[in-house]
């Protein structure tokens, strides 16, 4: 009898132990292990054969530059007679592909119509003529010249406002060029365009602006108004400051004011175009003053490529020069194929 009770006690003990073991070992209702399924995309055959997307385009900016532009005197008279489209009706695709188009605006903008006589040396035009330049493709105009102040500082400010209202960016100033710097970011290329009026500013006035823009890693363009009128070879009053601009960090120098095309040099790796001559003027007294040079500049991370196109001015109208004459001019300048390329500094 005692053995039976002992066996029953052992069985009870084992049962309780088994129950406890099962209680802790078996999963609870909220701990049931549910299998996890992952969605795996296996590319179809046509996906596997598809080409890889093209790499991101290289940063690149394309800029076109021209020389002196005047909408006063006989140019304005011709606009009145022949209409607003006349001056640039034949430029065609001269600026095709350009992100920016830059020129030197010789004169002021006033509300009063005042068509000057041919030999008068102060220039003004009316606000309704400024859109002619926007329609031609111009995006930036320099006021760093000796005619932007022909009627005083108040009119200079009105000129800047009229240009802005036409959708064009003015830069430079007849007295403080470094105060009005045009800064643009074109397709990943940061650009600064600095006007310089050599007859009102000193070189020391503008060098800090060149240095500061260069220190920010920008592509620095100096657009000076300088030199000797009608001189076809740049004198020391141009070559000396050009060297200082290069030393300060200028990546490109393009000059205006002589009204004729001057020589082109590479100074310590920087292209220097001392004068592009005229782009629209009424100086009919010589062949040189009726010719100009335009340059399309392509800036990438590694190179600066320049392409020159000569232009002719006849009857207050600009147009690309005939092939034979253009080739002769480019050969004289030392670029018979019209191209110049340098490594970006």
Residue pairs with C-beta under 8 A, 6 or more apart in sequence:
27 33
57 187
58 300
58 301
59 187
59 188
59 189
59 300
59 301
60 186
60 187
60 188
60 189
60 298
60 299
60 300
61 99
61 100
61 184
61 186
61 187
61 189
61 191
61 219
61 298
61 299
62 97
62 98
62 99
62 100
62 186
62 296
62 297
62 298
62 299
63 98
63 99
63 100
63 101
63 102
63 186
63 191
63 221
63 296
63 297
63 298
63 299
64 94
64 95
64 98
64 100
64 101
64 102
64 137
64 294
64 295
64 296
64 297
65 101
65 102
65 103
65 223
65 254
65 273
65 276
65 294
65 295
65 297
66 101
66 102
66 103
66 104
66 276
66 279
66 292
66 294
66 311
67 103
67 104
67 256
67 259
67 275
67 276
67 277
67 278
67 279
67 292
67 293
68 103
68 104
68 106
68 256
68 257
68 259
68 276
68 277
68 278
68 279
68 280
68 281
68 292
69 103
69 104
69 105
69 106
69 133
69 141
69 279
69 280
69 281
70 106
70 107
70 123
70 147
70 280
70 281
70 282
71 79
71 87
71 107
71 123
71 125
71 129
71 130
71 132
71 133
71 280
72 107
72 115
72 116
72 123
72 124
72 125
73 115
73 116
73 117
73 118
73 120
73 123
73 282
74 118
74 282
74 316
75 87
75 280
75 281
75 282
75 316
76 115
76 125
76 129
77 115
78 86
78 87
78 315
78 316
78 317
79 86
79 87
79 129
79 132
79 316
80 115
84 128
84 129
84 131
84 132
84 135
85 132
85 135
86 316
86 317
87 132
87 136
87 280
87 316
87 317
87 318
88 132
88 135
88 136
88 280
88 317
88 318
89 317
90 317
90 318
90 319
90 320
91 136
91 311
91 318
91 319
91 320
92 319
92 320
94 294
94 309
94 311
94 320
95 101
95 136
95 137
95 296
97 296
98 137
98 296
99 186
99 187
100 139
100 140
100 184
100 186
100 191
101 136
101 137
101 138
101 139
101 140
102 138
102 139
102 140
102 141
102 142
102 193
102 223
103 133
103 138
103 140
103 141
103 142
103 279
104 141
104 142
104 145
104 223
104 225
104 256
104 257
105 133
105 141
105 142
105 143
105 145
105 148
105 159
105 163
105 170
106 123
106 145
106 147
106 148
106 281
107 123
107 124
107 125
107 147
107 148
107 150
107 159
108 123
108 124
108 125
108 147
108 148
108 149
108 150
108 151
108 155
108 156
108 158
108 159
109 124
109 125
109 126
109 127
109 129
109 130
109 155
109 158
109 159
109 162
109 163
110 124
110 125
110 126
110 151
110 155
110 158
111 126
111 127
112 126
113 126
114 124
116 122
116 123
116 124
118 282
122 147
122 150
122 151
123 147
123 150
124 150
124 151
124 155
127 162
127 165
130 162
130 163
130 165
130 166
130 168
131 166
133 141
133 166
133 168
134 166
134 167
134 168
138 168
139 168
139 169
140 168
140 169
140 170
140 171
140 182
140 193
141 163
141 168
141 169
141 170
141 171
142 170
142 171
142 172
142 195
142 223
142 225
142 256
143 156
143 159
143 160
143 163
143 170
143 171
143 172
143 173
143 174
143 180
143 195
144 171
144 172
144 173
144 174
144 177
144 180
144 195
144 196
144 197
144 201
144 223
144 224
144 225
145 172
145 174
145 197
145 225
145 256
145 257
146 174
146 197
146 199
146 200
146 225
146 257
148 156
148 159
148 172
148 173
148 174
148 197
149 155
149 156
149 174
149 175
156 173
156 174
159 170
160 170
163 169
163 170
164 170
169 182
170 180
171 180
171 181
171 182
171 193
171 194
171 195
171 223
172 180
172 194
172 195
172 196
172 197
172 223
172 225
173 179
173 180
173 195
173 197
174 197
174 200
175 197
175 200
175 201
176 201
176 205
177 194
177 195
177 196
177 197
177 201
177 205
177 206
177 209
178 194
178 196
178 201
178 205
178 206
178 208
178 209
180 195
181 192
181 193
181 194
181 209
181 213
182 192
182 193
183 190
183 191
183 192
183 193
183 213
183 218
184 190
184 191
184 193
185 191
189 219
189 299
189 300
189 301
190 216
190 217
190 218
190 219
191 218
191 219
191 221
191 299
192 213
192 216
192 218
192 219
192 220
192 221
193 221
193 223
194 206
194 209
194 210
194 213
194 220
194 221
194 222
194 223
195 223
195 224
195 225
196 206
196 222
196 223
196 224
196 225
196 226
196 241
197 224
197 225
198 224
198 225
198 226
198 227
198 237
198 241
198 257
199 225
199 226
203 241
203 244
203 245
206 222
206 245
207 244
207 245
207 248
210 220
210 222
210 245
210 248
210 249
210 250
211 248
211 249
213 220
213 249
214 220
214 248
214 249
214 250
214 251
215 249
219 251
219 252
219 299
219 344
220 249
220 250
220 251
220 252
221 250
221 251
221 252
221 253
221 254
222 245
222 250
222 252
222 253
222 254
223 253
223 254
223 255
223 256
224 238
224 241
224 245
224 253
224 255
224 256
225 255
225 256
225 257
226 237
226 238
226 241
226 255
226 256
226 257
227 234
227 235
227 237
227 238
227 255
227 257
227 258
227 262
227 274
227 275
228 235
228 237
228 258
229 257
229 258
229 259
229 260
230 258
230 259
230 260
230 286
230 288
230 289
231 258
231 260
231 262
232 260
232 261
232 262
232 263
232 288
233 262
233 263
234 242
234 255
234 262
234 263
234 265
234 274
234 275
238 255
238 262
238 274
239 265
239 274
242 253
242 265
242 267
242 272
242 274
243 267
243 268
245 253
246 253
246 267
246 268
246 270
246 272
247 268
250 270
251 270
251 304
251 344
251 345
252 270
252 271
252 297
252 304
253 267
253 270
253 271
253 272
253 273
254 273
254 276
254 295
255 262
255 272
255 273
255 274
255 275
255 276
256 275
256 276
257 275
258 274
258 275
258 277
259 275
259 277
259 278
259 281
259 283
259 288
259 289
260 275
260 277
260 278
260 288
260 289
260 291
261 275
261 276
261 277
261 288
261 291
261 292
261 293
261 310
261 329
261 333
262 273
262 274
262 275
262 277
263 274
263 333
263 334
264 271
264 272
264 273
264 274
264 333
264 334
264 335
264 340
265 271
265 272
265 274
266 272
266 340
266 342
269 342
269 343
269 345
270 342
270 345
271 304
271 306
271 340
271 342
273 293
273 295
276 292
276 293
276 294
276 295
277 288
277 289
277 291
277 292
277 293
278 289
278 290
278 291
278 292
278 313
279 292
279 294
279 311
279 313
279 318
280 313
280 316
280 318
281 289
281 313
282 316
283 289
283 290
284 290
290 312
290 313
290 314
291 310
291 311
291 312
291 313
291 321
291 329
292 310
292 311
292 313
292 318
293 308
293 309
293 310
293 311
293 329
293 333
294 308
294 309
294 310
294 311
295 306
295 307
295 308
295 309
296 306
296 307
296 309
297 304
297 305
297 306
298 304
298 305
298 306
298 307
299 344
300 344
301 344
302 343
302 344
303 341
303 342
303 343
303 344
304 341
304 342
304 343
304 344
305 339
305 340
305 341
306 339
306 340
306 341
307 338
307 339
308 330
308 333
308 335
308 338
308 339
308 340
309 320
309 321
309 326
309 338
310 320
310 321
310 325
310 326
310 329
310 330
311 318
311 319
311 320
311 321
312 318
312 319
312 320
312 321
312 322
312 325
320 326
321 329
326 338
327 336
330 336
330 337
330 338
